[in-house]
């Protein structure tokens, strides 16, 4: 008896309950089947990881939609009635949900064009870290200090992002070192290169190099350039290890690392009269 009409469809409380139960049952079955298919798709080694994510998410969405389309007619609800909700959804997208829709569409674009993959090292709006998760709405960027940033997928599409490992994982590190003017510069450069070659993380395919950058106020500025292919292991620990070993070698070889000094010369100081 509790009912109302929407177009040609008469909606009653019993019909709403039947439709709700049917939809819930169909969605649960669709999600169960989707989990099974998703696990099989994710184990397919022939496909790229991003494509596996796309196929699994599309499969789950289609199964849920297919289940709802089947459940509603079984409950006695005409599926043309959904056109009303489709129009309401379109109005909602136009007024307030465009950001959400843009994030979902951007998520599928990211997964399909494979410009961003799980494990990539990226800089997004001054945040540097490793991509640990990609969903259809957001991307998780884990920084080296353990914090995780939830970045909307629209940001990944509409702004400039730096992917440090898109084509390869090789990364260059520059280590500045200053020596005194009375030091043997060539010997200091040779020591720096030798220290870099002995470190296991420094690539041997790209030979470390030392350069004389400039003549500064307090000393001569040198720079050691090394390449690594495991940036996810951290850069500060490598810099610290190389700098510490260079410091030890410089002390053994008598190479001085200067500190800022200022010499003050006073000329023609006037005598003080009482």
VMD Tcl script that draws the C-alpha trace (Angstrom):
set ca {
  {0.00 0.00 0.00}
  {2.93 2.36 0.59}
  {3.85 3.26 -2.95}
  {4.32 6.06 -5.44}
  {4.71 6.32 -9.20}
  {7.71 7.50 -11.18}
  {6.73 7.64 -14.84}
  {5.27 4.27 -15.76}
  {6.96 2.52 -12.85}
  {5.07 2.08 -9.59}
  {7.44 1.95 -6.65}
  {6.30 0.26 -3.43}
  {8.08 -0.54 -0.17}
  {8.00 -4.25 -1.03}
  {9.50 -3.55 -4.43}
  {12.27 -1.46 -2.86}
  {13.08 -4.23 -0.38}
  {13.08 -6.88 -3.09}
  {15.24 -4.74 -5.34}
  {17.68 -3.97 -2.53}
  {18.08 -7.64 -1.59}
  {18.49 -8.64 -5.22}
  {21.10 -5.95 -5.87}
  {23.05 -6.80 -2.71}
  {23.05 -10.50 -3.57}
  {24.09 -9.80 -7.18}
  {26.87 -7.44 -6.10}
  {28.22 -9.95 -3.57}
  {28.27 -12.70 -6.18}
  {29.86 -10.35 -8.75}
  {32.56 -9.30 -6.27}
  {33.31 -12.92 -5.40}
  {33.70 -13.84 -9.05}
  {35.70 -10.64 -9.59}
  {38.18 -11.57 -6.84}
  {38.77 -14.96 -8.42}
  {39.29 -13.47 -11.87}
  {41.45 -10.68 -10.45}
  {43.78 -13.14 -8.74}
  {44.18 -15.05 -12.01}
  {44.78 -11.89 -14.00}
  {47.39 -10.62 -11.51}
  {49.26 -13.93 -11.84}
  {49.55 -13.55 -15.61}
  {53.24 -12.83 -16.06}
  {52.90 -12.13 -19.79}
  {51.02 -8.87 -19.13}
  {52.52 -5.67 -17.82}
  {51.65 -4.93 -14.19}
  {49.69 -1.80 -15.12}
  {47.66 -3.70 -17.71}
  {46.87 -6.37 -15.15}
  {45.53 -3.69 -12.81}
  {43.42 -2.17 -15.58}
  {41.94 -5.50 -16.65}
  {41.18 -6.54 -13.07}
  {39.42 -3.27 -12.24}
  {37.45 -3.21 -15.50}
  {36.42 -6.84 -15.00}
  {35.17 -6.18 -11.48}
  {33.24 -3.06 -12.57}
  {31.60 -4.90 -15.48}
  {30.62 -7.83 -13.28}
  {29.00 -5.51 -10.72}
  {27.13 -3.64 -13.48}
  {26.05 -6.90 -15.10}
  {24.80 -8.21 -11.75}
  {22.74 -5.07 -11.09}
  {21.24 -5.16 -14.58}
  {20.17 -8.79 -14.00}
  {18.96 -8.29 -10.42}
  {16.64 -5.35 -11.05}
  {14.36 -7.04 -13.65}
  {14.18 -10.12 -11.42}
  {12.86 -7.88 -8.64}
  {10.24 -6.43 -10.99}
  {11.92 -3.10 -11.60}
  {12.07 -1.80 -15.15}
  {15.70 -0.90 -15.91}
  {14.53 2.05 -17.99}
  {13.70 3.55 -14.61}
  {17.46 3.94 -14.15}
  {17.47 6.67 -16.77}
  {16.15 9.02 -14.07}
  {19.13 8.26 -11.88}
  {21.40 8.53 -14.91}
  {20.17 12.07 -15.50}
  {20.67 12.93 -11.82}
  {24.19 11.51 -11.98}
  {24.92 13.65 -15.04}
  {23.76 16.76 -13.20}
  {25.91 15.80 -10.22}
  {28.96 15.36 -12.41}
  {28.32 18.75 -13.96}
  {28.04 20.58 -10.63}
  {30.16 18.87 -8.03}
  {31.58 15.51 -9.04}
  {33.77 16.51 -11.97}
  {36.92 16.25 -9.85}
  {36.06 12.72 -8.78}
  {35.27 11.71 -12.35}
  {38.50 13.35 -13.56}
  {40.51 11.38 -10.99}
  {38.98 8.07 -12.07}
  {39.53 8.77 -15.76}
  {43.09 9.92 -15.05}
  {43.70 6.71 -13.13}
  {42.82 4.58 -16.14}
  {44.98 6.80 -18.38}
  {47.96 6.36 -16.05}
  {47.53 2.61 -15.97}
  {47.10 2.32 -19.73}
  {49.94 4.57 -20.95}
  {52.35 3.02 -18.38}
  {54.14 6.30 -17.75}
  {53.90 5.58 -14.01}
  {54.50 2.12 -12.56}
  {54.67 0.70 -9.08}
  {58.26 0.93 -7.88}
  {59.10 4.07 -9.88}
  {60.95 6.87 -8.11}
  {59.18 10.16 -8.77}
  {59.09 13.81 -7.77}
  {55.55 15.20 -7.64}
  {55.15 18.81 -6.50}
  {58.39 18.83 -4.47}
  {57.63 15.38 -3.01}
  {60.19 12.67 -3.80}
  {59.56 9.00 -3.19}
  {58.60 5.59 -4.53}
  {55.24 4.71 -6.07}
  {53.80 1.94 -3.90}
  {50.17 1.81 -5.02}
  {48.08 2.97 -7.98}
  {44.29 2.95 -7.79}
  {41.68 4.38 -10.10}
  {41.35 7.48 -7.89}
  {44.75 8.15 -6.33}
  {48.42 7.22 -6.32}
  {50.47 6.57 -3.17}
  {53.95 8.13 -3.08}
  {56.10 6.83 -0.21}
  {58.91 9.19 0.77}
  {62.29 8.02 2.02}
  {61.36 9.03 5.57}
  {58.43 6.60 5.55}
  {55.61 9.09 5.07}
  {53.03 8.40 2.36}
  {51.38 11.04 0.22}
  {47.95 10.37 -1.32}
  {48.12 12.14 -4.69}
  {44.96 12.48 -6.83}
  {45.43 10.97 -10.26}
  {44.37 14.22 -11.92}
  {47.51 15.82 -10.45}
  {49.64 13.13 -12.08}
  {48.10 13.96 -15.45}
  {47.71 17.74 -15.37}
  {50.97 18.77 -13.65}
  {54.64 18.21 -14.42}
  {56.03 15.15 -12.63}
  {59.58 13.82 -12.74}
  {59.97 10.06 -13.17}
  {63.52 9.18 -12.17}
  {63.21 5.59 -13.38}
  {60.97 5.70 -16.46}
  {63.41 4.23 -19.01}
  {66.15 3.06 -16.64}
  {66.98 3.19 -12.94}
  {70.45 4.69 -13.28}
  {70.88 7.86 -11.24}
  {73.80 10.29 -11.06}
  {75.08 11.62 -7.74}
  {77.33 14.66 -7.41}
  {79.51 14.98 -4.31}
  {81.22 18.38 -3.82}
  {84.58 18.39 -2.02}
  {86.87 21.34 -1.26}
  {90.66 21.09 -0.78}
  {93.21 23.68 0.27}
  {95.22 25.62 -2.30}
  {98.49 24.03 -1.20}
  {97.12 20.48 -1.68}
  {98.01 18.18 -4.57}
  {94.81 18.59 -6.59}
  {95.46 15.76 -9.04}
  {96.22 13.38 -6.20}
  {93.05 14.44 -4.41}
  {90.98 13.77 -7.54}
  {92.60 10.34 -7.94}
  {91.79 9.48 -4.31}
  {88.15 10.46 -4.80}
  {87.81 8.27 -7.89}
  {89.52 5.34 -6.15}
  {87.15 5.57 -3.17}
  {84.12 5.61 -5.48}
  {85.30 2.57 -7.46}
  {85.63 0.49 -4.30}
  {82.06 1.09 -3.14}
  {79.76 -1.82 -4.16}
  {76.78 0.41 -5.03}
  {78.71 2.54 -7.54}
  {78.30 1.29 -11.10}
  {81.39 0.00 -12.85}
  {79.78 0.42 -16.28}
  {79.93 4.18 -15.79}
  {83.35 5.04 -14.47}
  {83.35 7.55 -11.56}
  {84.89 10.90 -12.45}
  {86.33 13.82 -10.49}
  {86.27 17.38 -11.77}
  {87.80 20.68 -10.74}
  {84.82 23.02 -10.62}
  {86.18 26.39 -9.51}
  {88.68 28.33 -7.45}
  {86.78 29.51 -4.39}
  {87.68 31.91 -1.58}
  {88.77 29.28 0.93}
  {89.97 26.51 -1.40}
  {89.60 24.62 -4.65}
  {86.16 23.11 -5.28}
  {86.21 19.57 -6.65}
  {83.26 17.34 -7.53}
  {82.93 13.57 -7.62}
  {80.36 12.14 -10.06}
  {79.11 8.56 -9.57}
  {76.23 6.52 -10.98}
  {73.97 4.04 -9.18}
  {71.04 1.86 -10.28}
  {69.38 1.29 -6.90}
  {68.11 4.74 -5.84}
  {65.40 3.10 -3.74}
  {68.15 2.09 -1.30}
  {68.68 5.76 -0.47}
  {71.18 8.45 -1.43}
  {72.14 10.01 1.90}
  {73.67 6.79 3.21}
  {75.80 6.48 0.08}
  {76.91 10.11 0.25}
  {77.83 9.66 3.90}
  {79.84 6.51 3.22}
  {81.76 8.08 0.33}
  {82.43 11.33 2.17}
  {83.67 9.47 5.26}
  {86.03 7.32 3.22}
  {87.31 10.37 1.30}
  {87.95 12.13 4.61}
  {89.99 9.17 5.89}
  {92.02 8.93 2.67}
  {92.69 12.67 2.64}
  {94.00 12.51 6.21}
  {96.27 9.58 5.32}
  {97.59 11.38 2.22}
  {98.03 14.74 3.94}
  {95.37 16.48 1.81}
  {93.76 19.33 3.71}
  {90.07 20.19 3.63}
  {90.02 23.91 4.48}
  {87.64 25.84 6.66}
  {86.69 29.50 6.09}
  {89.33 31.94 7.35}
  {89.72 35.67 7.16}
  {93.00 37.54 7.60}
  {92.63 41.15 8.78}
  {95.46 43.60 8.09}
  {95.31 47.07 9.70}
  {97.38 49.85 8.06}
  {98.21 53.32 9.40}
  {96.35 52.93 12.65}
  {96.01 56.45 14.13}
  {97.38 56.97 17.60}
  {94.82 57.53 20.35}
  {95.20 60.87 22.13}
  {93.89 61.50 25.62}
}
mol new
graphics top color blue
foreach p $ca { graphics top sphere $p radius 0.5 }
foreach p [lrange $ca 0 end-1] q [lrange $ca 1 end] { graphics top cylinder $p $q radius 0.2 }
display resetview
